[in-house]
């Protein structure tokens, strides 16, 4: 019985964390640009999450993104090269063609299922800095 209660508790914790992440994403969606944009996550990998493990997660997420309808969208992971300035060693980024595709992908059940399979996401995103960027074009 203790094992069942522990598992139910762990499931409840994960669901509440996912609900909090979904609420944060929904709040951010209010500021989605109409045209193309980039997303950037500045982060550090937790001690128990290796680069290889996180790249595997991103690979699975990229497959889910493609199946959800954006074959040109993909997550990529970068790390500091040379002298590091600032506290973050990694950047995880993606390019999106617009709000419709971004929203479609992030609400897709396959994408959601892939994200839910990986507690690494929760650990990595806990202390990240997340921003969206639009290209600055010269005025005509």
C-alpha positions in Angstrom: 0.0 0.0 0.0 2.9 2.4 0.8 4.3 1.8 -2.7 1.0 2.7 -4.3 0.6 5.8 -2.2 4.2 6.9 -3.1 3.5 6.4 -6.8 0.2 8.3 -6.6 2.0 11.1 -4.7 4.7 11.2 -7.4 2.1 11.3 -10.1 0.3 14.1 -8.4 3.5 16.1 -8.0 4.3 15.6 -11.7 0.8 16.6 -12.8 0.9 19.8 -10.7 4.3 20.7 -12.1 3.0 20.1 -15.6 0.0 22.2 -14.9 2.2 25.0 -13.6 4.3 24.8 -16.8 1.2 24.8 -18.9 -0.1 27.9 -17.1 3.3 29.6 -17.7 3.2 28.7 -21.4 -0.4 29.9 -21.7 0.5 33.2 -20.1 3.5 33.6 -22.5 1.2 32.7 -25.4 -0.6 36.0 -24.9 2.6 37.7 -26.2 3.1 35.4 -29.3 4.2 37.3 -32.4 2.2 37.0 -35.6 5.2 36.4 -37.8 8.3 34.3 -37.5 10.1 34.2 -34.2 12.8 32.4 -32.2 12.6 31.0 -28.7 15.6 30.9 -26.5 16.1 29.0 -23.2 19.2 30.0 -21.3 20.0 27.2 -18.8 22.4 25.0 -16.9 21.9 21.2 -17.0 21.3 19.7 -13.6 24.1 17.4 -12.3 22.0 14.3 -13.0 21.1 15.3 -16.6 23.9 14.7 -19.1 24.2 16.5 -22.4 23.6 13.1 -24.2 20.4 12.5 -22.1 19.1 16.0 -22.8 19.9 15.7 -26.5 17.9 12.4 -26.6 14.9 14.2 -25.1 15.2 17.0 -27.6 15.5 14.5 -30.4 12.2 12.9 -29.3 10.6 16.3 -29.0 11.8 17.2 -32.5 10.1 14.0 -33.8 6.9 15.1 -32.1 7.2 18.6 -33.5 7.6 17.2 -37.0 4.6 14.9 -36.6 2.5 17.8 -35.2 3.0 19.6 -38.5 6.3 21.6 -38.5 9.0 19.7 -40.4 11.3 22.8 -40.4 10.9 23.5 -36.6 13.4 21.9 -34.3 15.0 22.3 -31.0 18.8 22.7 -30.9 21.1 22.8 -27.9 24.2 25.0 -27.8 26.8 25.4 -25.1 29.3 28.1 -24.3 32.5 27.9 -26.3 35.6 29.6 -24.8 35.4 32.0 -21.9 31.9 32.0 -20.3 30.3 35.3 -19.4 27.3 35.0 -17.1 25.8 32.1 -15.2 24.3 30.0 -18.0 26.3 27.4 -19.9 23.7 26.3 -22.4 21.1 27.7 -24.8 18.3 25.7 -26.2 16.6 27.4 -29.1 14.1 26.9 -31.9 12.7 28.9 -34.8 8.9 29.1 -35.4 7.1 30.3 -38.5 4.4 32.0 -36.5 1.8 31.8 -33.7 -0.5 29.2 -35.4 2.2 26.6 -35.8 3.7 27.2 -32.4 0.3 26.9 -30.7 -0.6 23.8 -32.8 2.6 22.0 -31.9 2.5 22.9 -28.2 -1.1 21.7 -27.8 -0.6 18.5 -29.9 -1.2 15.4 -27.9 1.9 13.7 -29.3 4.1 16.7 -28.2 2.5 16.8 -24.8 3.0 13.0 -24.4 6.7 13.3 -25.3 7.2 16.1 -22.9 5.4 14.2 -20.1 7.7 11.2 -20.5 10.7 13.2 -19.5 11.1 14.6 -16.0 14.4 16.1 -17.3 12.3 18.8 -18.8 11.0 19.9 -15.5 14.5 19.9 -13.9 16.0 21.9 -16.8 13.2 24.4 -17.1 13.0 25.1 -13.4 15.7 27.8 -13.5 15.9 28.7 -17.1 15.5 32.2 -18.6 13.1 32.0 -21.5 12.5 34.6 -24.2 11.0 35.0 -27.6 12.7 37.1 -30.3 11.5 38.7 -33.5 13.9 39.9 -36.1 14.6 43.6 -36.1 14.3 44.9 -39.7 15.2 48.3 -41.1 12.4 50.7 -41.5 11.3 51.3 -45.1 
